């Protein structure tokens, strides 16, 4: 599958903003937890980005608002891929 570098950059920007403003705080906690497990900055942002992508997909598919509970649940499951 071809990687859309612009989309990845935008998702990474969302991750960085969530960490910077500590909202939700679970994003920063997840970043720190995965970094301590030995994952690189890129890998951690990619994993967190998967959780964000799940939310974007669900918003587009269902029209429902951002589901922070599901997002946090998926963050807590990392490094397992989010499937919820």
Secondary structure, DSSP 4 states (H G I P E B T S, - for coil): ----HHHHHHHHHHHHHHHHHTSSHHHHHHHHHHHHTT--HHHHHHHHHHHHHHHHHHHHHH-PPP-HHHHHHHHHHTTSPP--
